[in-house]
Amino acid sequence: MVPSRQNITIKPRKTLRNVIIGLALLGAGAVAYAGYLLHQADKALENMSVAPPVKTTQQGLNGLVGSTENFKPMTFLLTGIDSREGSGGTLNTDVLMLVSLNPETRSATIVSIPRDLEMKPREFGLSSQKANYYYAYYYIQDKDTAIQKTKELYGNMFNVPIDYMAAINFDGFRNVVDELGGIEMNVDMDMRYVDDEDGTDINLKKGYQTLNGKQTLDFLRYRKSNRGTEESSDLARNQRQQEVLDKLLQKMTSFSGITQWSGLLKIAGESVKTDIPADELRRFVLSFQKLKPDHIEFIHLDGRWDSPFIVVKEDELTAAIASLRTQRGLPAEIPGTTVTGSTYSLYSKRFGIDPAPVKIKEKEKEKETDTMTKNGRSR
């Protein structure tokens, strides 16, 4: 039997209609999923921010444009907090970084602060302690004001206005690295350390390799050894922190849209606390590729161990603070101080530091001045 013309023409129309309906459903599903991701990202950003909500005419991530036009030079205090089960709940900030970012010049300065640096904030009503002590101190007093008070203290101590602070717990950091698929690092030495009390089991071999989240955290934390490997130092850990941060920035710079941020933002919403307002966080996320500096100056403060503190060198501390201030758009030297005189007096008052060696010419001038003074008196 020969099919009628009607039957021949209806089938293609039905097929075309079904294809159109299928594509529409797929498109609607994609839009709905994208909307869901945006909603989740918005929720995560709200959870991260401890800053009071600010009224704005722009609503959510869809209402913001990734522009750096209104970004001014700014300084952040970045901290990594050990709140893992078994750590004793110390909340000590075992990772401390001061970051000055200049969006206009696409440059940044990152200074790693040794966790064992001696800080002497007596002028601010606090006792001398290691640098990693003060966030936990403020948090125990009042968790709602801990970030603000910690930020103010470090800003006062280092003479750099700090705009924002962010605190990430170690578990969150581990999950971030896993979400990114790990990072490739050159492990500088064999690392082996076991602590049954807090569950630490560091076992890394020297060489270039891809580290997952746990391994990256072990790489950052390693200092002591109880299994025959060479021990590291607080200063070496600071160097590793900077290397890992650089790798993470490189990975995140490749993100092209907010949907790629959804997994990271979900983790961050559960493990990061910051005083950056939620709307400002949205701007940062959407502008990340433009904000990521072309040039980053990493500075890790060297020093000597004088138990229980790290004692840094005056000239290195002064140069680090000057670099942070310059990047922030401030004069390198603090008003009312001199490099050879009152600067040292100020920093020796606030930190345990070794004075910079006096140059020979300066010593000769001092002797010449003393001689002239004595001769003048003898006359």
N, C-alpha and C positions, 0 to 999 in steps of 0.2 A: 504494500500500500504506500502511495506517495504522500509524504507529509504536506499539509496545507501551508500556504504562504503565511497564514496567521501564526501557526505554531513555530515556524522558522524564525519569525521576527520577534516573538515574545521572549524566547530564551535569552538572546543577547541582552535585551533590555533588563530582564530580571538579573542577569549576571552583573551588568553594569551598576544596577541599583544596589545590589548586595555589596559590590566593591566600595561604592560611595558610602554606604552605611557603615561598612567595616572601617574605612578610613576615618569617618567622622567619629566613630566610637573610640578608635585608637587615639585620635587627636584630642578628644575630650578627656580620655584617660590620662594622656600625657600632660594636658593642662592641669587636670585635677591633681596629678602627682606632683607637678612642679609647684602648684599652690600649696600642697601639703608640706613640701620641703621648705618653702618660704615661711610657712606658718611655724614649722619646727625651728627654723633658724631664728626667727623673731623671738620665739619662746626662749631659746637658748641664750640669746643676747640679753634678754630681760633677766634671766637667772644669774648671768655672770655679773651684771652691774649692781653694785650696792649703793650707787649714787641715787639721790632723790630724782623721780621722774621730772622731765622738763617738758613744758607744753610746746608743741611744735605744729606747724601747719602740714608738715610732711608725715605721711602715715606709712610705717613699715618699710621693708626693704624695697618694695616696688616704687615707693615715693621718693627714693633718694638716688642721686646721680653720683657716679664715681668720679668726683672731681677733686683735685688737690688745690684749687685756686684759693680756698679760704683757710688752708692749713698753715699755721705759723710754726716756727721752730719750737720744739717742745722737749721736755725731759721726762723720762719714765724711770721708776724703780721697779725692776723685775726680780721676783723672788721665787725660789723653789722650796716647798715646805715638806718636811718629812712627817706625814701624818699616817703612815702605813700602820697596819695592825702589827703589834710587836715592837714598834719603835718607842713605846712608852708615852705616846701622845705628846711629845715635847713641843711640836709645832715650830721647832727651830728652823730658821731660814738658811738651809745649807747651800743654797745658790743665791748669790746677791750680785746684781748687775745694775749699774747706772747707765742709761742710754740717752744721749742727746741726738735728736733727729732734726735735720733741716730739710724740709721738702723742697724748698726753693733751689738749693744747690745739689739736691739728691745725694746727700752725704750724711754720715752718722758717726758718732764716737761711742764705743761700748767699753766701759771700764768694769772689769771683774773685781769685786771686793773680796778679799780673803775672809772666809767665815770666822777665822780666829784672829782677825785684826782687832787690836785693842782700841776700844772707843771709850773716851772719858768725858761724857756729856754732863759734867757737874754744873756747868753754867746753866743747863736746862733742867736741873733738879734731879738728875739720875746718876746712879753709881757707875763705876767703870766695869765694863763687861766685854765679852766678845761680840763682834758685829752681828752674829746670828741670833743674839739673845732678845733683841728689843721688840720684834713683832710678837713673839710669844708672850712677853711681859705685858704688852698693851692688850693683847687678845684675851688674856686671863682677866684683866681688869674690866674690859667691855669690848666684846667682839664687834659691836656695831661701829665703834670709833677707832678700832685698831689700825685699819689701813690709813686713815687720815692722820693719826698721831705718828705712825711710823714714817710716813711720807714727810711730814713736817720735820721730824727729828733728823732724818738723813739730809734733807735739804739744808737745814741749819748747820749741821756738822760739816758738810762738804761745800757750803756756800754756793749751791746751785739750786735755783727754784725748781722744785719737782712738781710737774703738772699732774701726773697720774702714777698710781701704783697698781701692779697686778701680782697676785699670788696664785701659783699653781701647785697642787699637791703632786707627789711623786707618782701615784697611781694614774692620775690624769695624764701626766707626761708620757708614761709608758704606753698608754692607750693611743695617744696622739701619734707616736712613732709607728705603732702597728697600723693605724688607719692610713698612714702615708706609705705603707708597704716596706717599712724599714729604711735605714739610711746607710750609705756606704762610708765607712770610716777606716782610717789607718790606725789600728790599735798599736800604741807606741811601745808596749811591753807585755809580757805574760802577766796575767792578773789572776790571783787565786786567794779567796778569802771566804771563810764559812763562819756564820754566827747562828747557832741553833735557837737562840732566844728570840731574835726578830725575823728568822727565816732567810737571812741573807746567804746567798750561795753564788759568789762571783767566780766564774771560770772562763776566762778569755785568753786566747792565744795571740801573740804578736803577729801583726800583718794586716794587709788591706782586705776588708770583708764587709758583707752586709749585715748590720746588726738589727735585731728586732727590738721591740720596746724594752723588754727586760734587760737585754744585753746593753742597750744604749744607756739605760739608767745605771747599770753596773759599771760601765765605762766611765760615767761621770762621777760616781761615788767612790771609786776605788782609791784607797790610801794605804790601809794596813794590809799585811799579809800574815796568815798563820798556816800556810801550806807550802812554804819554801820558795815563793817568788819574791822578787825584789819589791820593796815598799815604795810607794809614791809620796807625793807631798800635796799640801793644800794649794800651792802655787801651780803645780802640774795639773791639778783638777780644774783650776780656773782656765788654763789654756784649753783643756778639753771642752769645757763649757762653751767657750767662744767658737771652737771648731764645729761643735754639734749645732749651735744656734745658726751658724752660717749655712750649714747643710739644710736645716729645716726651712730657712728663708728661701733658699734656692728652690726647694720642692714646692712651697706654697706659692711662689711667684708664677708658677706654671698654670695655676688655676685660672680658668677663663670665665667662670660664672658662679653665681651663688649656690647652684645645686651641687657643685663640687665641694663647697665648703660645708654642706649640711652635716656630713659625718663628723668632721672636726668640731663644728659648732655644738653638736649634741654632746660630745665629750667635754668640751670647754664649759658648757652650761652646767655640768655636774662637778667640775673639778677646778674651775678658775673663778676667783673673786677679784673684782677691780672697781675702782671708783670712777672709771670712765662712764659717762652717761650712755644709756642704751642707744640713743640716736647717734651719738658720736662713734660708738662701736660699729654701727651699721655703715657709717661713712668710711671708717677705717677698712672694713672688709671689702666694700665695693671699690675702694681706691687702692687696694693693697699693691697691685702691680705698679702703680704710679708712685706710691709712697716708698716702695722698696729701694733703698739707696744704691747708687752705682758704685759708691766708694764707702767702705766701712773701715774705720780705724779701730782695731781691737787693742786694748791696753790691759795687761794683767800686771798687777802690782807685785814686784819682787820684794823679798824681805828675808829676815832671819828668824829662826825659831828661838824664842826666849820664853820657855814654858810659864804659863799656858797660852802665850800670845804669839802672833806673828808681828814682828816689828818691821815696818816698811821704811824705805829711804825717803828723806825729806824731798829731794829734788824730783824723784819719781812721782810722789804723791802730788806735789805742786804742779808738775807738768800735766798729770792726768786731770786734775781739777781745772787747770787752765784750758785744756782741750775741750772739756765738757762745756765750760762757760762760753768759749768762742763759738762752738757749734750751736749753742743756744742763742747766740747773738749778743752776748755780754762781753765786757772787757775781760781779757785774760787774767789780769791782776785784780785782786779784790781792792776796791777803793780804800785808801787809807793805810795800805800795807806796802812793804818793799820786799823784794825777793830775798835779800840777804839778811834783813832784820826782822821786822814785825810779822812777816809771813810765817817764819819759823816759830816765833813766839806763839802765834795763834794756833798753828797746827800741833805744836808740842803740847799745848794746853788741852787739845781735843783728842789727840791720838798718841799712841806709843810709836815714835818715829826716831830714826837715826838722822842726825843733822848732816846736811850736805857738806862735803869737804870744802874748806875755805881755799880759794885760789891763791897762788903764791903772790901774785901782784897785789891782791887785796891785803894779804898779810904784810907785805912790804909797805903799803900805804899806811896801814895801822901803826907800824913801827915808826915810820917817818913822822906821822902825826904825834905819836907819843914823845919822840925825841924833840920835836919843835916845842911841844908843850913844856917839857922839862927844862929846855934851854931858856924859854921865856920866863919861867919861874925863877931860874937861877940868876937871871939878870936883875 
